[in-house]
């Protein structure tokens, strides 16, 4: 059984309206999950960090409420999103020092009610 919060592969979330995002960070929430979009730290976290309401179901793909979460496919499957993920990884490599520290990321997640496990 694959745990949504321990999978290390990049994950894509598809919202009921068809929007799809690759998750840069994700945390459990008592009523769903909190996730951060790619490049969230270069924009306003108010618009790039999201809480999704609903029960978690599945072993991959997963459902959280009306959203579906799955492993990001290759360029042939999820071309645009795979390119965005590649750009994200390249940005982190080039500007590694500009990515916020874990404590800051966790503080934002907590502000949205996420459960942050300091031991993990």
Protein Blocks (a to p, Z undefined) as FASTA:
>chain_A
ZZfklcfbdcddddfkopacddfbdcddfklcadddehklmmcfklmcccdedddedjhi
adehjbccdddddfklmmmlmmmmmmmmmmmmmmmmmpccfklmmmmmmmnopacdfkZZ
